[in-house]
Amino acid sequence: MEVGQSVKIQNYQRPVDLIEISQRGKPETASETGQTSFKEMFSRELAESRQLSFSKHAQQRLFSRGIELSDEKLNRIGDAVDRADSKGSKETLVLMDDTALVVSVKNRTIVTAFDRENLRDGIVTSIDSAVVL
């Protein structure tokens, strides 16, 4: 591999520069080359792949029921989705504090949301798992 050559990593959309060797033969840091380091780029890609999205229906339910999700709660939900994914779940119910969310695990999409009052019916359909936080 030549200096500055990019390598395509499977499942990534763009080439990633793994390392650049200086004239002295020792690796340069990202700040020395003015480029983003592999670690920084990998962390950013990982964070983007862990992001949750909201269906239009879920957005409407969150708004109409006055449910607010802080960054801390979104991180907890993301961790719950990761755990459900590791067990092979497809659609999971995430129970957290006074909120219940149905999440498509594969798409990392929150499909709908319930507050404590709307959960009193006690029936949630189209799920194959539940994660209690």
KEKOL-920156 format. One record per residue (C-alpha): x negated, z negated, y; residue number from 1. Coordinates in Angstrom, 2 decimals, m for minus. Last residue first. Example, Ala and Ser with C-alpha at 12.3 -4.5 7.8 and 13.67 -1.06 7.14 Angstrom:
PAPA      px      pz      py   n
PAPA  m13.67   m7.14   m1.06   2
PAPA  m12.30   m7.80   m4.50   1
// end
This chain:
PAPA      px      pz      py   n
PAPA   35.06  m31.73    0.04 133
PAPA   37.32  m30.73   m2.85 132
PAPA   36.67  m27.29   m4.30 131
PAPA   39.50  m25.58   m6.14 130
PAPA   39.51  m22.77   m8.68 129
PAPA   41.39  m19.71   m9.95 128
PAPA   43.66  m19.13   m6.99 127
PAPA   46.68  m16.83   m6.57 126
PAPA   49.22  m19.56   m5.80 125
PAPA   49.21  m22.82   m3.88 124
PAPA   52.18  m25.12   m4.40 123
PAPA   52.35  m28.66   m3.02 122
PAPA   55.14  m28.11   m0.53 121
PAPA   53.39  m30.87    1.43 120
PAPA   50.55  m28.47    2.29 119
PAPA   52.32  m27.35    5.44 118
PAPA   52.15  m30.85    6.94 117
PAPA   48.51  m31.44    5.94 116
PAPA   47.35  m28.21    7.56 115
PAPA   47.20  m24.95    5.65 114
PAPA   44.92  m21.94    6.00 113
PAPA   44.96  m18.39    4.69 112
PAPA   42.62  m15.66    3.44 111
PAPA   39.25  m17.07    4.46 110
PAPA   36.85  m14.27    3.59 109
PAPA   33.55  m14.68    1.75 108
PAPA   34.23  m11.25    0.22 107
PAPA   33.43  m12.35   m3.35 106
PAPA   34.78  m15.87   m2.81 105
PAPA   38.16  m14.90   m1.37 104
PAPA   39.05  m18.20    0.27 103
PAPA   42.29  m20.19    0.36 102
PAPA   41.89  m22.99    2.88 101
PAPA   43.27  m26.53    2.92 100
PAPA   42.90  m28.78    5.95  99
PAPA   43.43  m32.49    6.61  98
PAPA   39.92  m33.51    5.44  97
PAPA   38.68  m30.58    3.36  96
PAPA   40.35  m28.92    0.39  95
PAPA   38.91  m25.48   m0.40  94
PAPA   41.17  m23.42   m2.68  93
PAPA   39.27  m20.70   m4.46  92
PAPA   39.77  m17.03   m5.22  91
PAPA   37.19  m15.26   m7.42  90
PAPA   35.35  m18.15   m9.04  89
PAPA   32.29  m17.51  m11.21  88
PAPA   30.89  m21.04  m11.19  87
PAPA   28.04  m20.13   m8.78  86
PAPA   30.65  m18.51   m6.53  85
PAPA   32.60  m21.77   m6.28  84
PAPA   29.42  m23.58   m5.24  83
PAPA   28.59  m20.93   m2.64  82
PAPA   32.17  m21.07   m1.34  81
PAPA   31.87  m24.85   m0.98  80
PAPA   28.58  m24.45    0.90  79
PAPA   30.25  m21.98    3.28  78
PAPA   33.15  m24.42    3.77  77
PAPA   30.70  m27.19    4.65  76
PAPA   28.91  m24.86    7.08  75
PAPA   32.25  m23.92    8.65  74
PAPA   33.09  m27.62    9.03  73
PAPA   29.79  m28.27   10.84  72
PAPA   30.31  m25.23   13.06  71
PAPA   33.71  m26.65   14.01  70
PAPA   36.96  m25.37   12.52  69
PAPA   40.08  m25.94   14.58  68
PAPA   43.56  m25.97   13.05  67
PAPA   46.38  m25.80   15.60  66
PAPA   48.94  m24.63   13.05  65
PAPA   49.78  m21.41   14.90  64
PAPA   46.12  m20.65   15.62  63
PAPA   44.77  m21.34   12.14  62
PAPA   47.70  m19.49   10.57  61
PAPA   47.24  m16.43   12.81  60
PAPA   43.50  m16.28   12.08  59
PAPA   44.22  m16.68    8.36  58
PAPA   46.66  m13.73    8.44  57
PAPA   44.14  m11.56   10.30  56
PAPA   41.63  m12.36    7.57  55
PAPA   38.76  m14.61    8.56  54
PAPA   35.09  m14.04    7.88  53
PAPA   32.51  m16.41    6.51  52
PAPA   28.82  m15.95    7.01  51
PAPA   26.52  m16.47    4.06  50
PAPA   25.16  m12.88    4.06  49
PAPA   24.29  m13.22    7.74  48
PAPA   22.42  m16.46    7.09  47
PAPA   20.44  m14.84    4.26  46
PAPA   19.56  m11.85    6.42  45
PAPA   18.38  m14.16    9.22  44
PAPA   16.33  m16.27    6.82  43
PAPA   14.74  m13.15    5.31  42
PAPA   13.85  m11.81    8.77  41
PAPA   12.31  m15.12    9.84  40
PAPA   10.36  m15.43    6.57  39
PAPA    9.23  m11.81    6.74  38
PAPA    7.88  m12.40   10.23  37
PAPA    9.38  m10.64   13.24  36
PAPA    6.87   m8.46   15.02  35
PAPA    4.62   m9.05   18.02  34
PAPA    1.57   m8.60   15.79  33
PAPA   m0.05  m11.91   16.75  32
PAPA    3.33  m13.71   16.91  31
PAPA    4.21  m12.46   13.43  30
PAPA    1.00  m13.88   12.04  29
PAPA   m1.84  m11.61   11.02  28
PAPA   m3.12  m11.53    7.45  27
PAPA   m6.89  m11.34    7.05  26
PAPA   m8.90   m8.16    6.59  25
PAPA  m10.71   m8.27    9.91  24
PAPA   m8.92   m5.06   10.98  23
PAPA   m5.64   m6.88   10.53  22
PAPA   m3.46   m6.76    7.44  21
PAPA    0.30   m6.47    7.94  20
PAPA    2.66   m8.17    5.59  19
PAPA    6.07   m7.56    4.03  18
PAPA    7.40   m5.04    6.53  17
PAPA   11.06   m4.74    5.53  16
PAPA   12.90   m1.45    5.18  15
PAPA   16.62   m1.37    6.05  14
PAPA   19.85   m1.71    4.13  13
PAPA   18.85   m4.41    1.70  12
PAPA   20.13   m4.54   m1.88  11
PAPA   16.72   m3.66   m3.38  10
PAPA   13.80   m4.26   m1.05   9
PAPA   12.49   m1.14    0.64   8
PAPA    8.79   m1.48    1.45   7
PAPA    7.35   m0.61    4.81   6
PAPA    3.73    0.41    5.31   5
PAPA    2.00   m1.33    8.23   4
PAPA   m1.40   m1.28    6.53   3
PAPA   m1.32    0.91    3.43   2
PAPA    0.00    0.00    0.00   1
// end
